[in-house]
Amino acid sequence: MNRYFFDVVLKSHSEYDYRGREFSSVEKAAQLAELIALDLEISPQGEWAGSTVSVRDQRGQQLYSREVRAPELAAA
């Protein structure tokens, strides 16, 4: 099992994941990143739109990223 970290990166700042989660593969970690992005897309005010959910490994290397779309685009 490897530990992966899920950061939310906005233009003004970043929300870093310092704990991470363990997964058997980067594909499983990417699936969680997709779910996080989908959850952020349905926020009532759309405050997360345009941000990115980034998956990093223990060395800090970015392995996957997914843009958070505006709420009206998320439903399409």
N, CA, C and O atoms as a DFTB+ gen file, in Angstrom:
304 C
 N C O
     1  1       0.840      -1.178       0.000
     2  2       0.000       0.000       0.000
     3  2       0.888       1.246       0.000
     4  3       1.915       1.314       0.675
     5  1       0.453       2.201      -0.769
     6  2       1.154       3.480      -0.841
     7  2       0.258       4.580      -0.301
     8  3      -0.967       4.486      -0.374
     9  1       0.870       5.621       0.239
    10  2       0.120       6.758       0.769
    11  2       0.051       7.850      -0.298
    12  3       1.051       8.209      -0.920
    13  1      -1.168       8.364      -0.485
    14  2      -1.413       9.434      -1.448
    15  2      -2.059      10.611      -0.730
    16  3      -2.797      10.441       0.240
    17  1      -1.764      11.806      -1.227
    18  2      -2.235      13.043      -0.612
    19  2      -3.105      13.796      -1.612
    20  3      -2.796      13.851      -2.803
    21  1      -4.194      14.373      -1.113
    22  2      -5.201      15.007      -1.953
    23  2      -5.292      16.489      -1.608
    24  3      -5.877      16.866      -0.592
    25  1      -4.713      17.317      -2.457
    26  2      -4.700      18.757      -2.235
    27  2      -5.748      19.427      -3.119
    28  3      -6.027      18.972      -4.229
    29  1      -6.317      20.507      -2.611
    30  2      -7.217      21.328      -3.413
    31  2      -6.480      22.648      -3.655
    32  3      -6.164      23.381      -2.719
    33  1      -6.217      22.928      -4.924
    34  2      -5.418      24.084      -5.303
    35  2      -6.316      25.128      -5.952
    36  3      -6.950      24.877      -6.977
    37  1      -6.354      26.306      -5.333
    38  2      -7.099      27.438      -5.874
    39  2      -6.108      28.474      -6.375
    40  3      -4.905      28.342      -6.149
    41  1      -6.598      29.498      -7.049
    42  2      -5.698      30.553      -7.534
    43  2      -5.101      31.344      -6.383
    44  3      -3.951      31.778      -6.454
    45  1      -5.878      31.533      -5.324
    46  2      -5.422      32.368      -4.210
    47  2      -4.644      31.601      -3.142
    48  3      -3.815      32.186      -2.444
    49  1      -4.899      30.311      -3.008
    50  2      -4.216      29.510      -1.993
    51  2      -4.449      28.020      -2.254
    52  3      -5.159      27.646      -3.188
    53  1      -3.848      27.192      -1.429
    54  2      -4.008      25.746      -1.539
    55  2      -4.415      25.166      -0.196
    56  3      -3.994      25.645       0.857
    57  1      -5.228      24.144      -0.247
    58  2      -5.616      23.379       0.941
    59  2      -4.850      22.058       0.859
    60  3      -5.202      21.183       0.068
    61  1      -3.807      21.915       1.674
    62  2      -2.943      20.738       1.606
    63  2      -3.447      19.617       2.504
    64  3      -3.933      19.852       3.611
    65  1      -3.320      18.412       2.010
    66  2      -3.642      17.208       2.758
    67  2      -2.345      16.705       3.393
    68  3      -1.454      16.229       2.690
    69  1      -2.240      16.806       4.699
    70  2      -1.019      16.384       5.393
    71  2      -1.092      14.960       5.920
    72  3      -0.074      14.391       6.312
    73  1      -2.283      14.383       5.932
    74  2      -2.451      13.014       6.451
    75  2      -2.395      11.964       5.358
    76  3      -1.752      10.927       5.521
    77  1      -3.064      12.227       4.245
    78  2      -3.088      11.273       3.143
    79  2      -3.924      10.045       3.454
    80  3      -4.466       9.889       4.549
    81  1      -4.009       9.180       2.457
    82  2      -4.735       7.917       2.586
    83  2      -3.960       6.836       1.838
    84  3      -3.242       7.118       0.879
    85  1      -4.116       5.612       2.288
    86  2      -3.417       4.503       1.651
    87  2      -4.302       3.816       0.619
    88  3      -5.480       3.548       0.855
    89  1      -3.688       3.540      -0.541
    90  2      -4.355       2.817      -1.614
    91  2      -3.379       1.829      -2.229
    92  3      -2.163       1.982      -2.114
    93  1      -3.923       0.824      -2.875
    94  2      -3.084      -0.191      -3.510
    95  2      -2.530       0.275      -4.851
    96  3      -1.561      -0.298      -5.349
    97  1      -3.135       1.315      -5.447
    98  2      -2.658       1.803      -6.744
    99  2      -3.013       3.276      -6.923
   100  3      -3.884       3.814      -6.238
   101  1      -2.314       3.913      -7.864
   102  2      -2.598       5.307      -8.173
   103  2      -3.986       5.429      -8.805
   104  3      -4.633       6.467      -8.663
   105  1      -4.452       4.397      -9.496
   106  2      -5.780       4.421     -10.096
   107  2      -6.868       4.541      -9.033
   108  3      -7.853       5.255      -9.223
   109  1      -6.691       3.847      -7.923
   110  2      -7.654       3.938      -6.810
   111  2      -7.620       5.329      -6.196
   112  3      -8.662       5.876      -5.837
   113  1      -6.434       5.900      -6.073
   114  2      -6.313       7.265      -5.547
   115  2      -6.973       8.259      -6.493
   116  3      -7.619       9.205      -6.043
   117  1      -6.818       8.057      -7.797
   118  2      -7.444       8.940      -8.785
   119  2      -8.966       8.859      -8.690
   120  3      -9.650       9.862      -8.891
   121  1      -9.495       7.698      -8.393
   122  2     -10.945       7.559      -8.225
   123  2     -11.444       8.406      -7.058
   124  3     -12.500       9.033      -7.151
   125  1     -10.692       8.425      -5.966
   126  2     -11.081       9.271      -4.836
   127  2     -10.976      10.747      -5.219
   128  3     -11.828      11.544      -4.825
   129  1      -9.955      11.122      -5.974
   130  2      -9.823      12.509      -6.423
   131  2     -11.032      12.913      -7.267
   132  3     -11.521      14.037      -7.149
   133  1     -11.509      12.021      -8.103
   134  2     -12.712      12.283      -8.904
   135  2     -13.915      12.534      -7.999
   136  3     -14.690      13.461      -8.235
   137  1     -14.071      11.719      -6.976
   138  2     -15.193      11.885      -6.047
   139  2     -15.088      13.200      -5.275
   140  3     -16.093      13.878      -5.066
   141  1     -13.892      13.556      -4.857
   142  2     -13.693      14.828      -4.153
   143  2     -14.080      15.983      -5.070
   144  3     -14.785      16.900      -4.649
   145  1     -13.621      15.944      -6.325
   146  2     -13.943      17.006      -7.279
   147  2     -15.449      17.092      -7.514
   148  3     -16.008      18.188      -7.549
   149  1     -16.106      15.948      -7.673
   150  2     -17.559      15.953      -7.870
   151  2     -18.280      16.550      -6.674
   152  3     -19.248      17.293      -6.837
   153  1     -17.817      16.231      -5.481
   154  2     -18.419      16.781      -4.271
   155  2     -18.250      18.303      -4.222
   156  3     -19.187      19.021      -3.873
   157  1     -17.066      18.787      -4.569
   158  2     -16.816      20.222      -4.566
   159  2     -17.628      20.942      -5.644
   160  3     -18.004      22.102      -5.474
   161  1     -17.894      20.253      -6.746
   162  2     -18.654      20.866      -7.840
   163  2     -20.092      21.193      -7.457
   164  3     -20.699      22.091      -8.040
   165  1     -20.634      20.483      -6.497
   166  2     -22.034      20.726      -6.130
   167  2     -22.168      21.647      -4.923
   168  3     -23.243      21.743      -4.330
   169  1     -21.084      22.324      -4.558
   170  2     -21.176      23.287      -3.454
   171  2     -22.150      24.397      -3.844
   172  3     -22.149      24.847      -4.990
   173  1     -22.976      24.839      -2.904
   174  2     -24.061      25.776      -3.218
   175  2     -23.619      27.077      -3.882
   176  3     -24.299      27.564      -4.784
   177  1     -22.529      27.630      -3.465
   178  2     -22.083      28.926      -3.994
   179  2     -21.098      28.788      -5.154
   180  3     -20.724      29.785      -5.771
   181  1     -20.684      27.577      -5.448
   182  2     -19.720      27.373      -6.523
   183  2     -18.339      27.921      -6.214
   184  3     -17.567      28.228      -7.121
   185  1     -18.029      28.043      -4.915
   186  2     -16.760      28.664      -4.512
   187  2     -15.530      27.848      -4.901
   188  3     -14.422      28.385      -4.920
   189  1     -15.697      26.584      -5.207
   190  2     -14.556      25.744      -5.569
   191  2     -14.335      25.671      -7.072
   192  3     -13.329      25.118      -7.516
   193  1     -15.250      26.217      -7.863
   194  2     -15.138      26.156      -9.325
   195  2     -13.807      26.745      -9.785
   196  3     -13.397      27.813      -9.329
   197  1     -13.148      26.046     -10.682
   198  2     -11.853      26.500     -11.188
   199  2     -10.671      26.005     -10.383
   200  3      -9.527      26.159     -10.811
   201  1     -10.924      25.412      -9.226
   202  2      -9.823      24.847      -8.444
   203  2      -9.465      23.476      -9.022
   204  3     -10.121      22.985      -9.941
   205  1      -8.436      22.883      -8.477
   206  2      -7.969      21.577      -8.950
   207  2      -7.741      20.655      -7.762
   208  3      -7.186      21.067      -6.744
   209  1      -8.169      19.414      -7.897
   210  2      -7.849      18.383      -6.912
   211  2      -6.610      17.671      -7.437
   212  3      -6.613      17.123      -8.539
   213  1      -5.567      17.686      -6.645
   214  2      -4.282      17.133      -7.048
   215  2      -3.918      15.951      -6.156
   216  3      -4.072      16.017      -4.936
   217  1      -3.435      14.871      -6.768
   218  2      -2.986      13.694      -6.018
   219  2      -1.465      13.665      -6.058
   220  3      -0.855      13.693      -7.128
   221  1      -0.859      13.608      -4.863
   222  2       0.604      13.524      -4.747
   223  2       0.988      12.229      -4.052
   224  3       0.224      11.684      -3.255
   225  1       2.187      11.744      -4.368
   226  2       2.714      10.591      -3.647
   227  2       3.531      11.068      -2.448
   228  3       3.583      12.266      -2.168
   229  1       4.162      10.142      -1.747
   230  2       4.915      10.487      -0.542
   231  2       6.120      11.372      -0.816
   232  3       6.592      12.068       0.083
   233  1       6.622      11.356      -2.038
   234  2       7.759      12.214      -2.410
   235  2       7.311      13.606      -2.821
   236  3       8.140      14.489      -3.040
   237  1       5.990      13.807      -2.928
   238  2       5.459      15.109      -3.327
   239  2       5.221      15.239      -4.818
   240  3       4.812      16.300      -5.290
   241  1       5.472      14.172      -5.569
   242  2       5.271      14.211      -7.016
   243  2       3.787      14.154      -7.343
   244  3       3.067      13.290      -6.842
   245  1       3.333      15.073      -8.184
   246  2       1.929      15.068      -8.600
   247  2       1.709      13.931      -9.598
   248  3       2.411      13.817     -10.604
   249  1       0.718      13.094      -9.293
   250  2       0.442      11.933     -10.130
   251  2      -0.847      12.066     -10.929
   252  3      -1.019      11.411     -11.957
   253  1      -1.747      12.914     -10.454
   254  2      -3.058      13.053     -11.091
   255  2      -3.649      14.383     -10.667
   256  3      -3.399      14.852      -9.557
   257  1      -4.428      14.989     -11.541
   258  2      -5.159      16.190     -11.157
   259  2      -6.485      16.227     -11.902
   260  3      -6.622      15.683     -12.997
   261  1      -7.448      16.877     -11.282
   262  2      -8.796      16.972     -11.851
   263  2      -9.348      18.351     -11.525
   264  3      -9.410      18.739     -10.358
   265  1      -9.751      19.096     -12.562
   266  2     -10.321      20.417     -12.358
   267  2     -11.731      20.303     -11.794
   268  3     -12.492      19.407     -12.161
   269  1     -12.064      21.222     -10.900
   270  2     -13.402      21.307     -10.346
   271  2     -14.206      22.269     -11.232
   272  3     -13.863      23.444     -11.359
   273  1     -15.260      21.759     -11.829
   274  2     -16.060      22.565     -12.756
   275  2     -17.106      23.381     -11.988
   276  3     -17.394      23.127     -10.819
   277  1     -17.658      24.362     -12.690
   278  2     -18.751      25.177     -12.127
   279  2     -19.977      24.280     -11.929
   280  3     -20.171      23.328     -12.684
   281  1     -20.808      24.576     -10.916
   282  2     -21.971      23.725     -10.625
   283  2     -22.879      23.484     -11.830
   284  3     -23.393      22.379     -12.001
   285  1     -23.080      24.488     -12.653
   286  2     -23.966      24.299     -13.804
   287  2     -23.360      23.365     -14.847
   288  3     -24.099      22.740     -15.608
   289  1     -22.040      23.258     -14.899
   290  2     -21.392      22.333     -15.814
   291  2     -21.319      20.927     -15.252
   292  3     -21.262      19.955     -16.005
   293  1     -21.320      20.814     -13.940
   294  2     -21.224      19.511     -13.283
   295  2     -22.459      18.671     -13.539
   296  3     -22.372      17.446     -13.616
   297  1     -23.597      19.311     -13.671
   298  2     -24.845      18.577     -13.874
   299  2     -25.015      18.139     -15.325
   300  3     -25.883      17.318     -15.621
   301  1     -24.214      18.664     -16.217
   302  2     -24.356      18.342     -17.639
   303  2     -23.767      16.994     -17.971
   304  3     -23.804      16.571     -19.126
